[in-house]
Amino acid sequence: MIRLIKQFNSWLRSLLLDDVDKEPDGLPSYHRKFGSKRNPVDRIENRFSKQKKHNRG
């Protein structure tokens, strides 16, 4: 019985999770901008403009 369950688990895993055991060929898409630096001046100016808009009411 356990052997049957293990075989079924193996079959289901290979069917549904086809690319789980493959090595990634580069960084995943959600790491695309990981570590990239934004211009700090743009960030500060953007923050100040948002504060001005908020304070105008």
MOPAC internal coordinates of N, CA, C and O (Angstrom, degrees):
PM7 1SCF
backbone

  N    0.0000 0     0.00 0     0.00 0    0    0    0
  C    1.4601 1     0.00 0     0.00 0    1    0    0
  C    1.5302 1   110.95 1     0.00 0    2    1    0
  O    1.2310 1   120.84 1   135.41 1    3    2    1
  N    1.3339 1   116.01 1   -44.59 1    3    2    1
  C    1.4657 1   119.53 1   179.23 1    5    3    2
  C    1.5225 1   110.34 1   -64.90 1    6    5    3
  O    1.2310 1   120.83 1   142.65 1    7    6    5
  N    1.3388 1   116.02 1   -37.35 1    7    6    5
  C    1.4625 1   119.86 1   178.60 1    9    7    6
  C    1.5284 1   110.69 1   -61.77 1   10    9    7
  O    1.2310 1   120.40 1   138.76 1   11   10    9
  N    1.3093 1   116.84 1   -41.24 1   11   10    9
  C    1.4568 1   121.66 1   178.38 1   13   11   10
  C    1.5283 1   110.81 1   -63.64 1   14   13   11
  O    1.2310 1   120.36 1   137.93 1   15   14   13
  N    1.3109 1   116.92 1   -42.07 1   15   14   13
  C    1.4660 1   121.00 1   179.21 1   17   15   14
  C    1.5246 1   110.48 1   -65.23 1   18   17   15
  O    1.2310 1   120.30 1   139.07 1   19   18   17
  N    1.3317 1   117.04 1   -40.93 1   19   18   17
  C    1.4640 1   120.37 1   178.46 1   21   19   18
  C    1.5237 1   111.10 1   -64.79 1   22   21   19
  O    1.2310 1   120.30 1   139.26 1   23   22   21
  N    1.3285 1   117.03 1   -40.74 1   23   22   21
  C    1.4614 1   120.39 1   178.09 1   25   23   22
  C    1.5258 1   110.72 1   -65.09 1   26   25   23
  O    1.2310 1   120.56 1   137.47 1   27   26   25
  N    1.3116 1   116.54 1   -42.53 1   27   26   25
  C    1.4577 1   120.44 1   178.59 1   29   27   26
  C    1.5240 1   110.32 1   -64.04 1   30   29   27
  O    1.2310 1   120.37 1   138.42 1   31   30   29
  N    1.3267 1   116.89 1   -41.58 1   31   30   29
  C    1.4549 1   121.37 1   178.57 1   33   31   30
  C    1.5289 1   110.38 1   -62.36 1   34   33   31
  O    1.2310 1   120.52 1   136.68 1   35   34   33
  N    1.3148 1   116.61 1   -43.32 1   35   34   33
  C    1.4571 1   121.09 1   178.61 1   37   35   34
  C    1.5273 1   110.81 1   -63.24 1   38   37   35
  O    1.2310 1   120.36 1   135.62 1   39   38   37
  N    1.3158 1   116.91 1   -44.38 1   39   38   37
  C    1.4583 1   121.18 1   179.46 1   41   39   38
  C    1.5262 1   111.01 1   -63.44 1   42   41   39
  O    1.2310 1   120.77 1   134.31 1   43   42   41
  N    1.3254 1   116.14 1   -45.69 1   43   42   41
  C    1.4600 1   120.57 1  -179.40 1   45   43   42
  C    1.5241 1   111.00 1   -64.74 1   46   45   43
  O    1.2310 1   120.56 1   139.55 1   47   46   45
  N    1.3146 1   116.53 1   -40.45 1   47   46   45
  C    1.4615 1   120.54 1   179.20 1   49   47   46
  C    1.5246 1   110.89 1   -63.38 1   50   49   47
  O    1.2310 1   120.20 1   135.96 1   51   50   49
  N    1.3169 1   117.21 1   -44.04 1   51   50   49
  C    1.4609 1   119.82 1   180.00 1   53   51   50
  C    1.5233 1   111.22 1   -68.65 1   54   53   51
  O    1.2310 1   119.93 1   151.32 1   55   54   53
  N    1.3093 1   117.73 1   -28.68 1   55   54   53
  C    1.4598 1   120.95 1   179.82 1   57   55   54
  C    1.5238 1   112.06 1   -77.03 1   58   57   55
  O    1.2310 1   120.51 1   130.78 1   59   58   57
  N    1.3216 1   116.62 1   -49.22 1   59   58   57
  C    1.4601 1   120.71 1  -173.94 1   61   59   58
  C    1.5227 1   113.37 1   -86.48 1   62   61   59
  O    1.2310 1   120.58 1   144.40 1   63   62   61
  N    1.3056 1   116.49 1   -35.60 1   63   62   61
  C    1.4571 1   120.51 1  -175.00 1   65   63   62
  C    1.5240 1   109.63 1  -111.57 1   66   65   63
  O    1.2310 1   121.12 1  -119.48 1   67   66   65
  N    1.3053 1   115.47 1    60.52 1   67   66   65
  C    1.4578 1   121.49 1  -172.28 1   69   67   66
  C    1.5274 1   112.73 1   -61.15 1   70   69   67
  O    1.2310 1   119.90 1   138.94 1   71   70   69
  N    1.3306 1   117.80 1   -41.06 1   71   70   69
  C    1.4628 1   119.99 1  -172.55 1   73   71   70
  C    1.5260 1   113.61 1  -104.27 1   74   73   71
  O    1.2310 1   119.51 1  -162.02 1   75   74   73
  N    1.3215 1   118.55 1    17.98 1   75   74   73
  C    1.4645 1   121.26 1  -177.80 1   77   75   74
  C    1.5205 1   111.44 1   -68.36 1   78   77   75
  O    1.2310 1   120.29 1   136.97 1   79   78   77
  N    1.3026 1   117.05 1   -43.03 1   79   78   77
  C    1.4551 1   120.62 1  -174.31 1   81   79   78
  C    1.5237 1   113.30 1   -86.88 1   82   81   79
  O    1.2310 1   119.52 1   179.34 1   83   82   81
  N    1.3181 1   118.52 1    -0.66 1   83   82   81
  C    1.4585 1   121.01 1   179.79 1   85   83   82
  C    1.5206 1   109.90 1   -79.05 1   86   85   83
  O    1.2310 1   121.16 1   -32.45 1   87   86   85
  N    1.3204 1   115.38 1   147.55 1   87   86   85
  C    1.4588 1   120.57 1   175.56 1   89   87   86
  C    1.5292 1   108.57 1   -75.85 1   90   89   87
  O    1.2310 1   119.87 1   -43.32 1   91   90   89
  N    1.3192 1   117.86 1   136.68 1   91   90   89
  C    1.4612 1   119.61 1   178.76 1   93   91   90
  C    1.5258 1   110.63 1   -69.21 1   94   93   91
  O    1.2310 1   120.60 1   -35.27 1   95   94   93
  N    1.3218 1   116.46 1   144.73 1   95   94   93
  C    1.4582 1   120.67 1   179.49 1   97   95   94
  C    1.5265 1   109.46 1  -101.22 1   98   97   95
  O    1.2310 1   121.11 1  -117.64 1   99   98   97
  N    1.3099 1   115.49 1    62.36 1   99   98   97
  C    1.4593 1   121.31 1  -178.69 1  101   99   98
  C    1.5113 1   109.53 1   120.51 1  102  101   99
  O    1.2310 1   121.32 1     6.75 1  103  102  101
  N    1.3117 1   115.09 1  -173.25 1  103  102  101
  C    1.4536 1   119.69 1  -179.83 1  105  103  102
  C    1.5184 1   110.54 1   -75.77 1  106  105  103
  O    1.2310 1   119.71 1   -34.18 1  107  106  105
  N    1.3243 1   118.16 1   145.82 1  107  106  105
  C    1.4586 1   120.39 1   174.94 1  109  107  106
  C    1.5273 1   110.97 1   -63.09 1  110  109  107
  O    1.2310 1   120.66 1   -18.89 1  111  110  109
  N    1.3041 1   116.35 1   161.11 1  111  110  109
  C    1.4651 1   120.64 1  -174.72 1  113  111  110
  C    1.5161 1   112.24 1   -62.69 1  114  113  111
  O    1.2310 1   119.69 1   150.81 1  115  114  113
  N    1.3350 1   118.20 1   -29.19 1  115  114  113
  C    1.4515 1   119.06 1  -179.22 1  117  115  114
  C    1.5243 1   111.68 1   -76.68 1  118  117  115
  O    1.2310 1   119.53 1   173.67 1  119  118  117
  N    1.3223 1   118.51 1    -6.33 1  119  118  117
  C    1.4615 1   121.72 1   175.24 1  121  119  118
  C    1.5222 1   111.51 1  -100.67 1  122  121  119
  O    1.2310 1   120.13 1  -169.54 1  123  122  121
  N    1.3102 1   117.35 1    10.46 1  123  122  121
  C    1.4564 1   120.86 1  -173.00 1  125  123  122
  C    1.5243 1   111.86 1   -56.50 1  126  125  123
  O    1.2310 1   120.04 1   137.07 1  127  126  125
  N    1.3147 1   117.53 1   -42.93 1  127  126  125
  C    1.4588 1   120.16 1  -177.77 1  129  127  126
  C    1.5204 1   111.59 1  -105.35 1  130  129  127
  O    1.2310 1   119.96 1  -162.86 1  131  130  129
  N    1.2963 1   117.67 1    17.14 1  131  130  129
  C    1.4519 1   121.46 1  -179.37 1  133  131  130
  C    1.5202 1   109.49 1   -65.27 1  134  133  131
  O    1.2310 1   120.77 1   -55.01 1  135  134  133
  N    1.3126 1   116.13 1   124.99 1  135  134  133
  C    1.4534 1   121.00 1   177.74 1  137  135  134
  C    1.5121 1   114.32 1    86.03 1  138  137  135
  O    1.2310 1   119.76 1   175.88 1  139  138  137
  N    1.3365 1   118.07 1    -4.12 1  139  138  137
  C    1.4568 1   118.53 1   179.17 1  141  139  138
  C    1.5216 1   109.32 1   -75.96 1  142  141  139
  O    1.2310 1   121.15 1   -37.15 1  143  142  141
  N    1.3090 1   115.41 1   142.85 1  143  142  141
  C    1.4624 1   121.10 1  -177.59 1  145  143  142
  C    1.5212 1   109.24 1  -100.42 1  146  145  143
  O    1.2310 1   121.15 1   -48.41 1  147  146  145
  N    1.3175 1   115.41 1   131.59 1  147  146  145
  C    1.4552 1   119.87 1   172.73 1  149  147  146
  C    1.5103 1   108.13 1   -90.95 1  150  149  147
  O    1.2310 1   121.00 1   -23.43 1  151  150  149
  N    1.3062 1   115.69 1   156.57 1  151  150  149
  C    1.4528 1   120.66 1   179.59 1  153  151  150
  C    1.5247 1   108.56 1   -66.85 1  154  153  151
  O    1.2310 1   119.30 1   -59.08 1  155  154  153
  N    1.3431 1   118.95 1   120.92 1  155  154  153
  C    1.4695 1   120.24 1  -177.37 1  157  155  154
  C    1.5221 1   112.57 1   -65.12 1  158  157  155
  O    1.2310 1   119.77 1   150.12 1  159  158  157
  N    1.3240 1   118.05 1   -29.88 1  159  158  157
  C    1.4659 1   120.54 1   179.28 1  161  159  158
  C    1.5217 1   109.70 1   -66.04 1  162  161  159
  O    1.2310 1   120.25 1   136.52 1  163  162  161
  N    1.3185 1   117.12 1   -43.48 1  163  162  161
  C    1.4667 1   120.53 1   177.87 1  165  163  162
  C    1.5179 1   110.97 1   -62.05 1  166  165  163
  O    1.2310 1   120.71 1   139.20 1  167  166  165
  N    1.3288 1   116.25 1   -40.80 1  167  166  165
  C    1.4588 1   119.97 1   178.59 1  169  167  166
  C    1.5184 1   111.49 1   -61.67 1  170  169  167
  O    1.2310 1   120.36 1   135.46 1  171  170  169
  N    1.3288 1   116.92 1   -44.54 1  171  170  169
  C    1.4704 1   121.32 1  -178.64 1  173  171  170
  C    1.5215 1   110.21 1   -66.91 1  174  173  171
  O    1.2310 1   120.41 1   135.39 1  175  174  173
  N    1.3397 1   116.82 1   -44.61 1  175  174  173
  C    1.4668 1   119.98 1   179.29 1  177  175  174
  C    1.5240 1   110.78 1   -62.53 1  178  177  175
  O    1.2310 1   120.08 1   139.73 1  179  178  177
  N    1.2930 1   117.45 1   -40.27 1  179  178  177
  C    1.4608 1   121.37 1   178.51 1  181  179  178
  C    1.5277 1   110.40 1   -62.83 1  182  181  179
  O    1.2310 1   120.41 1   136.92 1  183  182  181
  N    1.3210 1   116.82 1   -43.08 1  183  182  181
  C    1.4597 1   120.81 1   179.30 1  185  183  182
  C    1.5287 1   110.87 1   -63.66 1  186  185  183
  O    1.2310 1   120.06 1   136.63 1  187  186  185
  N    1.3447 1   117.49 1   -43.37 1  187  186  185
  C    1.4650 1   120.50 1   179.29 1  189  187  186
  C    1.5257 1   111.55 1   -65.28 1  190  189  187
  O    1.2310 1   120.03 1   141.17 1  191  190  189
  N    1.3299 1   117.55 1   -38.83 1  191  190  189
  C    1.4634 1   119.22 1   179.42 1  193  191  190
  C    1.5301 1   110.55 1   -66.56 1  194  193  191
  O    1.2310 1   120.12 1   142.84 1  195  194  193
  N    1.3305 1   117.38 1   -37.16 1  195  194  193
  C    1.4651 1   119.75 1   176.31 1  197  195  194
  C    1.5206 1   111.04 1   -65.55 1  198  197  195
  O    1.2310 1   120.21 1   141.44 1  199  198  197
  N    1.3321 1   117.21 1   -38.56 1  199  198  197
  C    1.4585 1   120.48 1   178.38 1  201  199  198
  C    1.5236 1   110.81 1   -65.79 1  202  201  199
  O    1.2310 1   120.11 1   140.20 1  203  202  201
  N    1.3356 1   117.39 1   -39.80 1  203  202  201
  C    1.4693 1   120.95 1   178.90 1  205  203  202
  C    1.5288 1   110.32 1   -63.22 1  206  205  203
  O    1.2310 1   120.75 1   135.38 1  207  206  205
  N    1.3313 1   116.17 1   -44.62 1  207  206  205
  C    1.4632 1   119.85 1   178.94 1  209  207  206
  C    1.5212 1   110.76 1   -62.51 1  210  209  207
  O    1.2310 1   120.61 1   140.26 1  211  210  209
  N    1.3083 1   116.45 1   -39.74 1  211  210  209
  C    1.4608 1   121.08 1  -179.06 1  213  211  210
  C    1.5294 1   111.11 1   -68.56 1  214  213  211
  O    1.2310 1   120.01 1   141.73 1  215  214  213
  N    1.3257 1   117.58 1   -38.27 1  215  214  213
  C    1.4634 1   121.48 1  -176.84 1  217  215  214
  C    1.5216 1   112.80 1   -76.32 1  218  217  215
  O    1.2310 1   119.98 1   158.32 1  219  218  217
  N    1.3411 1   117.65 1   -21.68 1  219  218  217
  C    1.4670 1   120.05 1   178.72 1  221  219  218
  C    1.5172 1   111.13 1   -65.37 1  222  221  219
  O    1.2310 1   120.88 1   146.66 1  223  222  221
  N    1.3031 1   115.92 1   -33.34 1  223  222  221
  C    1.4571 1   121.23 1   177.28 1  225  223  222
  C    1.4349 1   111.03 1    74.67 1  226  225  223
  O    1.2310 1   120.10 1   180.00 1  227  226  225

